């Protein structure tokens, strides 16, 4: 009991000493609040321009607790206390909540959710680019139930399109932009059951190259799914797991090249050096596959062979913005999710910070006047942090107290379930005996599982730019692409748009004009 009181007393003293002097002055908070109020009042002048460009940032598994923890980490990486820091997404003026459930799942997966926020239709878990009439792994339920994505709508409208991810380019999130599959795990034909192949279903890598043949930018991992079975990888020659997987013998890189017009410049790259040496003015199409599977965690990334998410976003926008009709770009910080599944909070949060940096990079290259940017997550995780930690406590640090039950310390970060559950001599592991600040430390969990699970709570949606105010309150997740399409005057709902004869693009004032021309009987 004495030691516990000492720890508590130390925590109290530490808390008091860490309060910045300016924050002790009530005027600091009043001035801050009044400035925030002024900014909010200015939002009454809504941005109703047409969105020439749409950028969607998807933090896979980036629940609200992850956003908050990433904010603190970002500040602490800049030698600040952390809590007062603002993420780039924090600066967005409009925020909503998204209900993430799948049609058949209370706690969703990344495939069904991707179909919702990209295709505008809720779907079953494990399926991509198909309606809820398709059952997972049942190939014969696919045909006739395909649904198209906002990337397709943008391409049909003459815009350039791109997909950038830190996972495999044929993983759940990116695949919903172009594929229609009864199973998210059908990465190549090697992962498909014979029945599905005999029924005519195609693997996701194949669909990437064939369904929408003129995607301007594709970057991420997933190299091995593009090459014939056992083809040695260009980077990991001795690693059998990195070898090609395809049973059909196709080289999909060659397929990709063959579909490009001869007068256009198409470039395939597999490492950062090649990527950064490109003259982007002479690049019309870019395929970058930087790992056999998923890309490396940001903390483990080889700066020579693998680009960062921020670097890929910069390259993508430079290529896509050359189109005078604008572009749609999906950017996925996909390994936030993987870090959480492995119980490695440090990896997950550094992935989130890197994605936030990419959001900032995109902001410097685009304008609020013509670019709608949406940041959201597909689902959450059973990740939390607490324990009455003092201000400025390392986000990866200990709570300032011992458990009043087993008298052992505990980290602020914990998981509801996962691989971090450890029992030593019949008791909870004493975390003071391990390196809990290690990059791959697995935070303790309440329930032992090999892989930590998703969480089922709502996730945040941040928006800025034209029509961003339409994302407000609590929405079904499938509402999101309908807003993006409405703002860009693409897709099915274009009744509010009129063509500007000189520019060949929708006019911002077209909605008012349309309403003025409609008969009163229709309006009321």
Kinemage of the C-alpha trace (Angstrom):
@kinemage 1
@onewidth
@group {chain A} dominant
@subgroup {mainchain}
@vectorlist {calphas} color= white
{ca unk a 1} P 0.000 0.000 0.000
{ca unk a 2} L 2.883 2.384 0.820
{ca unk a 3} L 4.473 1.855 -2.593
{ca unk a 4} L 1.137 2.455 -4.315
{ca unk a 5} L 0.680 5.751 -2.416
{ca unk a 6} L 4.196 6.824 -3.404
{ca unk a 7} L 3.436 6.160 -7.050
{ca unk a 8} L 0.180 8.098 -6.807
{ca unk a 9} L 1.907 11.018 -5.072
{ca unk a 10} L 4.632 11.083 -7.682
{ca unk a 11} L 2.004 11.112 -10.430
{ca unk a 12} L 0.209 14.060 -8.814
{ca unk a 13} L 3.415 16.090 -8.506
{ca unk a 14} L 4.336 15.263 -12.075
{ca unk a 15} L 0.914 16.333 -13.314
{ca unk a 16} L 1.172 19.729 -11.625
{ca unk a 17} L 4.692 20.353 -12.906
{ca unk a 18} L 3.723 19.618 -16.497
{ca unk a 19} L 1.014 22.265 -16.807
{ca unk a 20} L 2.347 24.921 -19.216
{ca unk a 21} L 2.402 28.395 -17.671
{ca unk a 22} L 0.161 29.867 -20.357
{ca unk a 23} L -2.529 27.312 -19.586
{ca unk a 24} L -2.741 28.530 -15.978
{ca unk a 25} L -4.127 31.819 -17.268
{ca unk a 26} L -7.917 31.650 -17.852
{ca unk a 27} L -7.541 34.124 -20.715
{ca unk a 28} L -5.552 31.564 -22.696
{ca unk a 29} L -8.583 29.294 -22.879
{ca unk a 30} L -11.040 32.145 -23.461
{ca unk a 31} L -9.064 33.564 -26.383
{ca unk a 32} L -8.647 30.090 -27.869
{ca unk a 33} L -12.376 29.406 -27.591
{ca unk a 34} L -13.327 32.767 -29.103
{ca unk a 35} L -11.033 32.171 -32.080
{ca unk a 36} L -12.592 28.744 -32.565
{ca unk a 37} L -16.033 30.349 -32.405
{ca unk a 38} L -15.026 32.922 -35.006
{ca unk a 39} L -13.811 30.156 -37.307
{ca unk a 40} L -17.054 28.251 -36.808
{ca unk a 41} L -19.168 31.293 -37.672
{ca unk a 42} L -17.284 31.678 -40.929
{ca unk a 43} L -18.424 28.182 -41.897
{ca unk a 44} L -21.904 29.590 -42.399
{ca unk a 45} L -20.602 30.670 -45.812
{ca unk a 46} L -20.824 27.201 -47.306
{ca unk a 47} L -18.504 26.011 -50.049
{ca unk a 48} L -20.931 24.853 -52.725
{ca unk a 49} L -18.414 24.732 -55.562
{ca unk a 50} L -18.170 21.663 -57.725
{ca unk a 51} L -15.344 19.401 -56.580
{ca unk a 52} L -13.000 19.064 -59.523
{ca unk a 53} L -10.898 16.689 -57.433
{ca unk a 54} L -11.846 14.217 -54.705
{ca unk a 55} L -9.305 12.647 -52.355
{ca unk a 56} L -10.325 9.966 -49.877
{ca unk a 57} L -7.948 9.000 -47.089
{ca unk a 58} L -8.877 5.723 -45.425
{ca unk a 59} L -7.149 4.819 -42.196
{ca unk a 60} L -7.812 1.095 -41.938
{ca unk a 61} L -8.776 0.380 -38.342
{ca unk a 62} L -8.348 4.028 -37.342
{ca unk a 63} L -10.996 4.317 -34.643
{ca unk a 64} L -11.405 7.424 -32.505
{ca unk a 65} L -9.093 6.105 -29.789
{ca unk a 66} L -6.421 5.564 -32.439
{ca unk a 67} L -6.893 9.113 -33.741
{ca unk a 68} L -6.475 10.535 -30.233
{ca unk a 69} L -3.422 8.411 -29.437
{ca unk a 70} L -1.853 9.300 -32.805
{ca unk a 71} L -2.404 12.988 -32.042
{ca unk a 72} L -0.503 12.625 -28.770
{ca unk a 73} L 2.268 10.651 -30.448
{ca unk a 74} L 2.627 13.258 -33.192
{ca unk a 75} L 3.101 15.972 -30.576
{ca unk a 76} L 5.562 13.926 -28.560
{ca unk a 77} L 7.601 13.186 -31.688
{ca unk a 78} L 7.956 16.973 -31.936
{ca unk a 79} L 9.057 17.180 -28.278
{ca unk a 80} L 5.724 18.520 -27.037
{ca unk a 81} L 3.436 17.221 -24.330
{ca unk a 82} L 1.193 15.833 -27.066
{ca unk a 83} L -2.395 16.334 -26.020
{ca unk a 84} L -2.626 19.885 -27.381
{ca unk a 85} L -1.277 18.887 -30.803
{ca unk a 86} L -3.495 19.072 -33.870
{ca unk a 87} L -3.449 16.386 -36.508
{ca unk a 88} L -3.983 17.512 -40.076
{ca unk a 89} L -7.393 15.860 -39.995
{ca unk a 90} L -8.210 17.766 -36.790
{ca unk a 91} L -8.075 20.960 -38.845
{ca unk a 92} L -10.900 19.847 -41.143
{ca unk a 93} L -14.019 21.955 -40.469
{ca unk a 94} L -16.654 19.233 -40.767
{ca unk a 95} L -16.831 16.028 -38.750
{ca unk a 96} L -19.383 13.229 -38.759
{ca unk a 97} L -19.747 9.702 -37.429
{ca unk a 98} L -20.101 6.641 -39.634
{ca unk a 99} L -22.010 3.478 -38.688
{ca unk a 100} L -19.756 0.654 -39.808
{ca unk a 101} L -21.775 -2.559 -39.479
{ca unk a 102} L -21.939 -4.934 -42.442
{ca unk a 103} L -25.265 -6.282 -43.656
{ca unk a 104} L -24.561 -9.556 -41.840
{ca unk a 105} L -22.120 -8.421 -39.147
{ca unk a 106} L -22.429 -6.182 -36.103
{ca unk a 107} L -18.646 -5.829 -35.957
{ca unk a 108} L -17.505 -5.452 -39.589
{ca unk a 109} L -14.553 -6.406 -41.731
{ca unk a 110} L -12.632 -4.249 -44.175
{ca unk a 111} L -14.145 -5.718 -47.346
{ca unk a 112} L -17.815 -5.140 -46.592
{ca unk a 113} L -17.038 -1.672 -45.277
{ca unk a 114} L -14.955 -0.793 -48.353
{ca unk a 115} L -17.919 -1.699 -50.532
{ca unk a 116} L -20.000 0.712 -48.448
{ca unk a 117} L -17.751 3.781 -48.501
{ca unk a 118} L -16.580 3.285 -52.096
{ca unk a 119} L -19.587 1.780 -53.870
{ca unk a 120} L -22.384 3.314 -51.818
{ca unk a 121} L -23.977 -0.021 -50.946
{ca unk a 122} L -23.678 -1.993 -47.707
{ca unk a 123} L -22.552 -5.591 -48.167
{ca unk a 124} L -21.720 -8.825 -46.382
{ca unk a 125} L -18.428 -9.215 -44.565
{ca unk a 126} L -15.630 -10.619 -46.667
{ca unk a 127} L -17.106 -9.553 -50.016
{ca unk a 128} L -15.959 -6.658 -52.211
{ca unk a 129} L -17.719 -4.743 -54.957
{ca unk a 130} L -20.906 -6.782 -54.719
{ca unk a 131} L -24.264 -6.326 -53.011
{ca unk a 132} L -25.515 -8.243 -49.990
{ca unk a 133} L -27.095 -10.759 -52.391
{ca unk a 134} L -23.600 -12.230 -52.781
{ca unk a 135} L -22.592 -14.755 -50.133
{ca unk a 136} L -18.981 -14.980 -49.075
{ca unk a 137} L -16.928 -17.578 -50.979
{ca unk a 138} L -19.916 -18.494 -53.160
{ca unk a 139} L -18.767 -17.627 -56.670
{ca unk a 140} L -22.144 -18.477 -58.201
{ca unk a 141} L -23.817 -15.686 -56.212
{ca unk a 142} L -21.651 -12.976 -57.798
{ca unk a 143} L -23.011 -12.505 -61.301
{ca unk a 144} L -25.676 -9.835 -61.515
{ca unk a 145} L -24.867 -8.507 -58.041
{ca unk a 146} L -21.818 -6.408 -58.946
{ca unk a 147} L -21.778 -2.773 -57.802
{ca unk a 148} L -19.454 -0.083 -59.152
{ca unk a 149} L -17.311 2.333 -57.168
{ca unk a 150} L -16.752 6.065 -57.129
{ca unk a 151} L -13.428 5.428 -58.871
{ca unk a 152} L -15.360 3.980 -61.800
{ca unk a 153} L -17.825 6.901 -61.724
{ca unk a 154} L -14.915 9.352 -61.831
{ca unk a 155} L -13.238 7.509 -64.685
{ca unk a 156} L -16.508 7.442 -66.645
{ca unk a 157} L -16.705 11.227 -66.185
{ca unk a 158} L -13.291 11.677 -67.804
{ca unk a 159} L -11.300 12.201 -64.619
{ca unk a 160} L -7.968 10.590 -63.828
{ca unk a 161} L -8.010 8.061 -61.000
{ca unk a 162} L -5.522 6.531 -58.615
{ca unk a 163} L -5.123 4.069 -55.767
{ca unk a 164} L -2.313 4.325 -53.216
{ca unk a 165} L -2.016 1.917 -50.284
{ca unk a 166} L 0.477 0.549 -47.784
{ca unk a 167} L -1.098 -2.902 -48.098
{ca unk a 168} L -1.275 -5.123 -51.156
{ca unk a 169} L -2.959 -3.335 -54.059
{ca unk a 170} L -5.371 -6.283 -54.185
{ca unk a 171} L -6.204 -6.093 -50.480
{ca unk a 172} L -9.731 -5.445 -49.186
{ca unk a 173} L -9.796 -1.651 -49.277
{ca unk a 174} L -8.242 -0.928 -52.698
{ca unk a 175} L -9.941 -3.904 -54.353
{ca unk a 176} L -13.406 -2.421 -53.791
{ca unk a 177} L -12.529 0.348 -56.258
{ca unk a 178} L -12.217 -2.045 -59.207
{ca unk a 179} L -13.098 -5.656 -58.279
{ca unk a 180} L -16.246 -7.708 -57.749
{ca unk a 181} L -15.401 -10.722 -55.624
{ca unk a 182} L -17.299 -13.089 -53.378
{ca unk a 183} L -14.174 -13.423 -51.264
{ca unk a 184} L -11.622 -10.772 -50.318
{ca unk a 185} L -8.945 -13.472 -49.931
{ca unk a 186} L -8.940 -14.418 -53.612
{ca unk a 187} L -5.762 -12.384 -54.179
{ca unk a 188} L -4.662 -14.569 -57.110
{ca unk a 189} L -6.016 -17.772 -58.629
{ca unk a 190} L -3.693 -19.657 -56.262
{ca unk a 191} L -5.929 -18.676 -53.329
{ca unk a 192} L -9.186 -19.640 -55.042
{ca unk a 193} L -11.003 -22.969 -54.637
{ca unk a 194} L -11.351 -25.121 -57.789
{ca unk a 195} L -15.118 -24.687 -57.709
{ca unk a 196} L -14.865 -20.903 -57.965
{ca unk a 197} L -12.391 -21.154 -60.839
{ca unk a 198} L -14.581 -23.611 -62.706
{ca unk a 199} L -17.574 -21.297 -62.273
{ca unk a 200} L -15.675 -18.501 -64.003
{ca unk a 201} L -14.797 -16.203 -61.107
{ca unk a 202} L -11.568 -14.238 -61.501
{ca unk a 203} L -9.033 -13.427 -58.813
{ca unk a 204} L -8.648 -9.859 -57.606
{ca unk a 205} L -5.189 -9.222 -59.119
{ca unk a 206} L -6.553 -10.302 -62.501
{ca unk a 207} L -9.504 -7.965 -62.083
{ca unk a 208} L -7.163 -5.083 -61.217
{ca unk a 209} L -5.614 -5.359 -64.650
{ca unk a 210} L -8.768 -6.104 -66.631
{ca unk a 211} L -11.826 -4.430 -65.085
{ca unk a 212} L -10.697 -0.801 -65.387
{ca unk a 213} L -7.706 -0.888 -67.711
{ca unk a 214} L -6.861 2.800 -67.594
{ca unk a 215} L -6.333 3.527 -63.892
{ca unk a 216} L -3.571 6.135 -64.056
{ca unk a 217} L -1.854 5.444 -60.716
{ca unk a 218} L -1.594 2.202 -58.743
{ca unk a 219} L 0.921 2.020 -55.881
{ca unk a 220} L 1.402 -0.306 -52.936
{ca unk a 221} L 2.510 -3.883 -52.323
{ca unk a 222} L 1.361 -7.197 -53.775
{ca unk a 223} L 4.056 -7.952 -56.352
{ca unk a 224} L 3.946 -11.742 -55.970
{ca unk a 225} L 0.309 -11.990 -57.068
{ca unk a 226} L 1.224 -10.605 -60.488
{ca unk a 227} L 3.729 -13.305 -61.469
{ca unk a 228} L 3.612 -17.026 -62.337
{ca unk a 229} L 3.911 -19.601 -59.579
{ca unk a 230} L 7.420 -19.820 -58.076
{ca unk a 231} L 8.816 -16.908 -60.115
{ca unk a 232} L 11.724 -15.535 -58.046
{ca unk a 233} L 11.084 -12.080 -56.622
{ca unk a 234} L 13.306 -9.281 -57.904
{ca unk a 235} L 14.125 -8.080 -54.381
{ca unk a 236} L 13.967 -11.170 -52.157
{ca unk a 237} L 15.592 -13.821 -54.339
{ca unk a 238} L 16.071 -16.353 -51.542
{ca unk a 239} L 12.652 -15.942 -49.919
{ca unk a 240} L 10.237 -18.639 -51.084
{ca unk a 241} L 7.250 -16.775 -49.612
{ca unk a 242} L 8.014 -13.833 -51.911
{ca unk a 243} L 7.804 -15.906 -55.091
{ca unk a 244} L 5.057 -15.595 -57.667
{ca unk a 245} L 1.725 -17.230 -56.912
{ca unk a 246} L -0.216 -17.363 -60.181
{ca unk a 247} L -1.355 -20.775 -61.419
{ca unk a 248} L -2.468 -19.455 -64.818
{ca unk a 249} L 1.103 -18.547 -65.752
{ca unk a 250} L 0.229 -14.936 -66.487
{ca unk a 251} L 2.620 -12.060 -65.982
{ca unk a 252} L 0.155 -9.320 -65.067
{ca unk a 253} L 2.811 -6.613 -65.297
{ca unk a 254} L 3.107 -7.410 -68.998
{ca unk a 255} L -0.683 -7.461 -69.217
{ca unk a 256} L -0.816 -4.005 -67.623
{ca unk a 257} L 1.708 -2.646 -70.113
{ca unk a 258} L -0.077 -4.174 -73.104
{ca unk a 259} L -3.316 -2.353 -72.314
{ca unk a 260} L -1.738 1.102 -72.461
{ca unk a 261} L -1.926 3.188 -75.675
{ca unk a 262} L 1.383 3.305 -77.549
{ca unk a 263} L 1.477 7.096 -77.547
{ca unk a 264} L 1.207 7.163 -73.741
{ca unk a 265} L 4.048 6.697 -71.261
{ca unk a 266} L 3.464 3.823 -68.816
{ca unk a 267} L 6.041 3.052 -66.129
{ca unk a 268} L 6.320 0.058 -63.798
{ca unk a 269} L 8.644 0.509 -60.804
{ca unk a 270} L 9.411 -1.750 -57.865
{ca unk a 271} L 11.577 0.405 -55.592
{ca unk a 272} L 11.786 3.938 -54.248
{ca unk a 273} L 14.905 4.834 -56.241
{ca unk a 274} L 13.127 4.104 -59.514
{ca unk a 275} L 10.033 5.966 -58.363
{ca unk a 276} L 11.825 9.118 -57.275
{ca unk a 277} L 13.936 9.264 -60.465
{ca unk a 278} L 10.888 9.425 -62.758
{ca unk a 279} L 10.222 12.571 -64.723
{ca unk a 280} L 6.562 12.811 -63.750
{ca unk a 281} L 5.864 15.238 -66.579
{ca unk a 282} L 6.394 12.303 -68.922
{ca unk a 283} L 4.380 9.748 -66.928
{ca unk a 284} L 0.818 8.995 -68.001
{ca unk a 285} L 0.397 5.689 -66.168
{ca unk a 286} L 2.262 4.433 -63.119
{ca unk a 287} L 2.277 0.992 -61.494
{ca unk a 288} L 4.449 0.763 -58.390
{ca unk a 289} L 4.652 -2.533 -56.500
{ca unk a 290} L 7.226 -2.168 -53.757
{ca unk a 291} L 6.858 -5.421 -51.819
{ca unk a 292} L 5.775 -9.005 -52.581
{ca unk a 293} L 3.004 -8.659 -50.002
{ca unk a 294} L 2.075 -5.708 -47.838
{ca unk a 295} L 4.516 -2.838 -47.562
{ca unk a 296} L 6.766 -2.629 -44.523
{ca unk a 297} L 5.654 -0.805 -41.402
{ca unk a 298} L 6.803 2.808 -41.436
{ca unk a 299} L 9.085 2.126 -38.448
{ca unk a 300} L 10.744 -0.733 -40.354
{ca unk a 301} L 10.754 0.853 -43.796
{ca unk a 302} L 13.909 0.733 -45.920
{ca unk a 303} L 14.275 4.312 -47.146
{ca unk a 304} L 16.088 3.158 -50.269
{ca unk a 305} L 13.734 0.450 -51.514
{ca unk a 306} L 10.335 1.534 -50.163
{ca unk a 307} L 8.700 4.967 -50.477
{ca unk a 308} L 6.685 6.414 -47.616
{ca unk a 309} L 2.958 6.949 -47.929
{ca unk a 310} L 3.569 10.712 -48.119
{ca unk a 311} L 5.996 10.256 -51.006
{ca unk a 312} L 3.552 8.050 -52.908
{ca unk a 313} L 0.759 10.575 -52.406
{ca unk a 314} L 2.944 13.399 -53.703
{ca unk a 315} L 3.826 11.429 -56.837
{ca unk a 316} L 0.208 10.371 -57.393
{ca unk a 317} L -1.181 13.897 -57.208
{ca unk a 318} L 1.496 15.279 -59.524
{ca unk a 319} L 0.470 12.738 -62.154
{ca unk a 320} L -3.286 12.943 -61.658
{ca unk a 321} L -3.617 16.727 -61.520
{ca unk a 322} L -2.426 17.020 -65.115
{ca unk a 323} L -5.962 16.127 -66.196
{ca unk a 324} L -7.941 19.382 -66.640
{ca unk a 325} L -11.119 17.511 -65.698
{ca unk a 326} L -9.698 16.617 -62.295
{ca unk a 327} L -9.147 13.356 -60.463
{ca unk a 328} L -10.248 10.880 -57.805
{ca unk a 329} L -7.607 9.419 -55.511
{ca unk a 330} L -7.997 6.760 -52.817
{ca unk a 331} L -5.199 6.705 -50.240
{ca unk a 332} L -5.138 3.925 -47.655
{ca unk a 333} L -3.062 3.857 -44.505
{ca unk a 334} L -3.698 0.146 -44.410
{ca unk a 335} L -1.192 -1.077 -41.870
{ca unk a 336} L -2.719 0.801 -38.950
{ca unk a 337} L -5.064 -2.168 -38.935
{ca unk a 338} L -2.269 -4.728 -39.089
{ca unk a 339} L -0.426 -3.170 -36.185
{ca unk a 340} L -3.528 -3.398 -34.030
{ca unk a 341} L -4.284 -6.984 -35.066
{ca unk a 342} L -0.783 -7.926 -33.919
{ca unk a 343} L -1.210 -6.010 -30.668
{ca unk a 344} L 1.676 -3.752 -31.701
{ca unk a 345} L 0.272 -0.346 -30.817
{ca unk a 346} L 3.537 1.458 -31.548
{ca unk a 347} L 3.538 0.214 -35.132
{ca unk a 348} L -0.145 1.080 -35.584
{ca unk a 349} L 0.183 4.608 -34.228
{ca unk a 350} L 3.275 5.441 -36.270
{ca unk a 351} L 1.331 4.296 -39.339
{ca unk a 352} L -1.457 6.703 -38.376
{ca unk a 353} L 0.992 9.584 -37.916
{ca unk a 354} L 2.488 8.894 -41.341
{ca unk a 355} L -0.959 8.912 -42.919
{ca unk a 356} L -1.655 12.247 -41.271
{ca unk a 357} L 1.541 13.584 -42.799
{ca unk a 358} L 0.303 12.385 -46.188
{ca unk a 359} L -2.961 14.268 -45.573
{ca unk a 360} L -0.937 17.411 -44.976
{ca unk a 361} L 1.091 16.768 -48.120
{ca unk a 362} L -2.075 16.502 -50.191
{ca unk a 363} L -3.373 19.710 -48.633
{ca unk a 364} L -0.352 21.677 -49.810
{ca unk a 365} L -0.834 20.430 -53.372
{ca unk a 366} L -4.561 21.114 -53.739
{ca unk a 367} L -7.060 23.892 -53.109
{ca unk a 368} L -10.081 24.050 -50.820
{ca unk a 369} L -11.898 25.757 -53.665
{ca unk a 370} L -11.984 22.739 -55.957
{ca unk a 371} L -10.857 19.700 -53.947
{ca unk a 372} L -13.039 17.717 -51.568
{ca unk a 373} L -10.945 15.748 -49.090
{ca unk a 374} L -12.522 13.109 -46.861
{ca unk a 375} L -10.671 11.253 -44.102
{ca unk a 376} L -12.289 8.302 -42.381
{ca unk a 377} L -11.849 4.714 -41.213
{ca unk a 378} L -13.514 1.502 -42.202
{ca unk a 379} L -13.847 0.279 -38.621
{ca unk a 380} L -12.290 0.564 -35.197
{ca unk a 381} L -10.299 -1.820 -32.973
{ca unk a 382} L -10.536 -2.931 -29.353
{ca unk a 383} L -7.673 -0.546 -28.603
{ca unk a 384} L -7.803 1.850 -25.695
{ca unk a 385} L -5.607 3.958 -23.462
{ca unk a 386} L -6.347 5.149 -19.943
{ca unk a 387} L -5.189 4.694 -16.382
{ca unk a 388} L -5.328 8.353 -15.272
{ca unk a 389} L -2.006 9.115 -16.921
{ca unk a 390} L -0.596 12.604 -16.254
{ca unk a 391} L -0.294 15.280 -18.921
{ca unk a 392} L 2.575 14.558 -21.287
{ca unk a 393} L 2.872 10.917 -20.246
{ca unk a 394} L 4.479 8.900 -23.026
{ca unk a 395} L 1.615 7.439 -25.016
{ca unk a 396} L 3.471 4.128 -24.744
{ca unk a 397} L 4.217 4.580 -21.043
{ca unk a 398} L 2.931 3.201 -17.759
{ca unk a 399} L -0.110 4.362 -15.854
{ca unk a 400} L 0.895 6.267 -12.687
{ca unk a 401} L -0.413 3.556 -10.381
{ca unk a 402} L -0.274 -0.131 -9.668
{ca unk a 403} L -3.250 -2.373 -10.053
{ca unk a 404} L -5.165 -2.437 -6.781
{ca unk a 405} L -5.821 -6.119 -7.396
{ca unk a 406} L -2.568 -7.793 -8.454
{ca unk a 407} L -0.265 -4.943 -7.340
{ca unk a 408} L 1.520 -4.836 -10.687
{ca unk a 409} L 2.091 -1.873 -13.032
{ca unk a 410} L 0.279 -1.610 -16.339
{ca unk a 411} L 0.685 0.358 -19.538
{ca unk a 412} L -1.801 3.035 -20.467
{ca unk a 413} L -2.406 1.299 -23.806
{ca unk a 414} L -4.344 -1.950 -23.577
{ca unk a 415} L -6.422 -4.171 -25.862
{ca unk a 416} L -9.729 -5.864 -25.154
{ca unk a 417} L -8.383 -9.030 -26.780
{ca unk a 418} L -5.353 -10.137 -28.727
{ca unk a 419} L -1.913 -11.752 -28.589
{ca unk a 420} L -0.674 -9.592 -25.700
{ca unk a 421} L -2.392 -11.752 -23.082
{ca unk a 422} L 0.419 -13.286 -21.020
{ca unk a 423} L 0.409 -15.220 -17.762
{ca unk a 424} L 3.661 -15.772 -15.861
{ca unk a 425} L 3.666 -18.156 -12.891
{ca unk a 426} L -0.112 -18.053 -12.823
{ca unk a 427} L -0.306 -14.255 -12.741
{ca unk a 428} L -0.445 -11.332 -15.149
{ca unk a 429} L 2.974 -10.524 -16.548
{ca unk a 430} L 4.833 -7.727 -14.788
{ca unk a 431} L 5.350 -5.194 -17.593
{ca unk a 432} L 8.169 -3.478 -15.723
{ca unk a 433} L 10.229 -6.583 -16.498
{ca unk a 434} L 9.878 -6.179 -20.299
{ca unk a 435} L 10.688 -3.472 -22.823
{ca unk a 436} L 7.192 -2.039 -23.278
{ca unk a 437} L 8.613 0.789 -25.432
{ca unk a 438} L 9.900 -1.641 -28.075
{ca unk a 439} L 8.532 -1.166 -31.589
{ca unk a 440} L 7.055 -4.665 -31.561
{ca unk a 441} L 5.887 -4.823 -27.956
{ca unk a 442} L 2.474 -6.458 -27.783
{ca unk a 443} L 0.310 -4.557 -25.327
{ca unk a 444} L -1.523 -6.608 -22.740
{ca unk a 445} L -5.025 -7.783 -23.553
{ca unk a 446} L -7.948 -9.024 -21.474
{ca unk a 447} L -8.693 -12.066 -23.637
{ca unk a 448} L -6.099 -14.244 -25.399
{ca unk a 449} L -6.424 -14.340 -29.193
{ca unk a 450} L -3.804 -14.900 -31.874
{ca unk a 451} L -5.115 -11.826 -33.665
{ca unk a 452} L -6.827 -8.880 -32.009
{ca unk a 453} L -10.272 -8.084 -33.384
{ca unk a 454} L -12.025 -5.097 -34.867
{ca unk a 455} L -14.228 -2.872 -32.757
{ca unk a 456} L -17.854 -2.174 -33.585
{ca unk a 457} L -18.283 1.473 -32.589
{ca unk a 458} L -18.826 4.339 -35.005
{ca unk a 459} L -15.789 5.945 -36.631
{ca unk a 460} L -15.099 9.589 -37.432
{ca unk a 461} L -15.427 11.202 -40.851
{ca unk a 462} L -13.451 14.420 -41.428
{ca unk a 463} L -14.190 16.573 -44.474
{ca unk a 464} L -13.054 19.811 -46.120
{ca unk a 465} L -13.647 21.463 -49.472
{ca unk a 466} L -16.700 21.653 -51.756
{ca unk a 467} L -19.886 20.240 -50.195
{ca unk a 468} L -17.986 18.993 -47.146
{ca unk a 469} L -20.848 20.259 -44.973
{ca unk a 470} L -22.977 17.381 -46.282
{ca unk a 471} L -20.975 15.122 -43.973
{ca unk a 472} L -22.490 15.941 -40.605
{ca unk a 473} L -24.131 14.090 -37.738
{ca unk a 474} L -24.374 10.305 -37.757
{ca unk a 475} L -24.534 8.538 -41.125
{ca unk a 476} L -24.669 5.081 -42.562
{ca unk a 477} L -21.221 4.348 -43.984
{ca unk a 478} L -22.549 3.877 -47.525
{ca unk a 479} L -23.673 7.540 -47.552
{ca unk a 480} L -20.066 8.735 -47.940
{ca unk a 481} L -19.465 8.039 -51.668
{ca unk a 482} L -22.852 9.504 -52.537
{ca unk a 483} L -21.700 12.798 -50.997
{ca unk a 484} L -18.367 12.681 -52.813
{ca unk a 485} L -20.080 11.945 -56.123
{ca unk a 486} L -22.693 14.675 -55.585
{ca unk a 487} L -19.942 17.186 -54.845
{ca unk a 488} L -18.020 16.207 -57.983
{ca unk a 489} L -21.078 15.920 -60.255
{ca unk a 490} L -20.276 12.316 -61.140
{ca unk a 491} L -22.216 9.089 -60.784
{ca unk a 492} L -25.989 8.737 -60.979
{ca unk a 493} L -27.119 11.835 -59.062
{ca unk a 494} L -26.270 14.729 -61.366
{ca unk a 495} L -29.646 16.468 -61.567
{ca unk a 496} L -28.201 19.478 -59.740
{ca unk a 497} L -25.407 19.871 -62.295
{ca unk a 498} L -25.450 21.861 -65.525
{ca unk a 499} L -22.771 21.928 -68.185
{ca unk a 500} L -20.774 25.090 -68.635
{ca unk a 501} L -20.542 25.294 -72.414
{ca unk a 502} L -17.129 26.946 -72.349
{ca unk a 503} L -15.386 24.641 -69.912
{ca unk a 504} L -17.432 21.495 -70.404
{ca unk a 505} L -17.740 21.098 -66.638
{ca unk a 506} L -20.541 21.546 -64.116
{ca unk a 507} L -21.285 25.087 -63.012
{ca unk a 508} L -21.285 25.809 -59.240
{ca unk a 509} L -24.517 27.761 -59.477
{ca unk a 510} L -26.371 25.109 -61.416
{ca unk a 511} L -28.468 23.911 -58.482
{ca unk a 512} L -30.020 27.322 -57.924
{ca unk a 513} L -30.691 27.668 -61.637
{ca unk a 514} L -32.338 24.264 -61.761
{ca unk a 515} L -34.558 25.030 -58.796
{ca unk a 516} L -35.612 28.336 -60.353
{ca unk a 517} L -36.685 26.585 -63.536
{ca unk a 518} L -38.685 23.839 -61.834
{ca unk a 519} L -42.488 24.238 -61.577
{ca unk a 520} L -43.772 25.132 -58.124
{ca unk a 521} L -45.828 21.929 -58.088
{ca unk a 522} L -42.627 19.872 -58.219
{ca unk a 523} L -40.906 21.855 -55.517
{ca unk a 524} L -43.744 21.621 -52.983
